[in-house]
Amino acid sequence: VQLQASGGGLVQAGGSLTLSCAASGRTFGNYVMAWFRQAPGKEREFVAAISRGGGTTYYADSMKGRFTISRDIAKRTVYLQMNSLTPEDTAVYYCAADSSPTDWGGLNYDYWGQGTQVTVSS
């Protein structure tokens, strides 16, 4: 499956942004989808994941209540709605897919998109 992330940009602190990740190739509904991010000089970290059917979501503790992951199976797209952004949210955001990840919060996803830059100004 090929993944194309988009929607990044520059936003002021306290603002909101929605990222999209369009999937092509194999059946979108067969994959658990996730978002990760990587800030300069830091390791890539888990943000959120969503089950194949969209009924189950999982978030990193620091994103709970601010970020919402969702998916539209018909559009083959997964979204990340981000609210109350802070400069600490500045990073490249990556979407990932795996048919059966052993750890939804780990880096063990088979497929990765190219990333989209999110910059939050203070």
N, C-alpha and C positions, 0 to 999 in steps of 0.2 A: 504494500500500500504506500502511496506517495502522499506526503503531507505538506500543505502550504499554509504557513501562518501569516496573518496580516492584522492590521489594526493598531499597531504600535504608534507611538508618537510622543510629543512633548505635552505635558499637562501640569498645571499648577497643583501644589499640595492641597489636599482636600477635594480634588476633582475626581472624575470618573473616566473610565475608558473600558471599551469592550474589545477584546481580541477574538479573532476568528481563526479557525483552522479547517481548511477544506481538504477532504480526503478523496483520493481517486485510486483506481485500481481494484483491489479486492473488496469484497462485501463489507461495507462500513459497519454494519450491525454486528459483525463477528468480533469486534475489537473493543477492549477496554481502552478508553482514551484518557489522557492525562496532560496536565500542564506542569512544566518545570521552569525554573528561572536561574540565571547565572549573572551575578553582579561582578564587576571588575575585581579581579584578584581573589575571588571567592569560588568555592565549589558550586557545582550545579545542585540546586535544591528542589525538592518536591513542593508543588503548590496545591494541586487538586487533581482528583481523578473521578471518573464517572463510569458506571457499569455499561454493559453492551446495550441494554434496553433503556438506560437513563434513569432507572428507578432508585439506584443507589449512588451516593456521592461520598467522597472522602476528602478531607481538607487537612493541610498542615495547620497546626494550632494557631500560628500567627496570622493565618488568613481567614479563619472562621469568623463569620459575621460581616466581613468586608468583601470577600470574593464569592462569586457564584459560578459554578461550572454547569453547563447544560449542553444538550446535543439535539440536533434536528436530523433524524435519520433520513428523511426524504431529501434533505439538502446535503447530506453527507458532510455535515459541518458540526464542529464542537466549538463552544463559546466560553469565554472567561470574562464575566462582568466584574470589574474591579471598582470599588468605591472607597472613599476616604483615603485616597492615596497619599503616601508620604515619600519623602526623598529616599527612604530606605527601600522602597519598592522599585527603585531604578535598577533595571537589569535587562538582559536579553531574555525574552520569554520563548520557550520551546514547547511545541505540542508533541506528543508521543502516542504510539499505539502498540498494543500487544493483544494477541488472542487470549492469553491466559498468563498474566504476569504473576510471578511467585510472590511479589511484594509490591502492592499498588503504590507505595511511597518510595520505592527504590528505583535505581537507574536501569533496571533490567528489562526495559521495553525494547522491542525489536526494531521499531521504526520511529524515526525522528524527523521533524520538520527542520527548516533552516533557521528559525528564530526570527523574532521581531523585537525591535528595540523599544523599550518604554523608559522614558526619562521624566522624572517628577521634580519640578523645580520648587524651591522653598520660597 
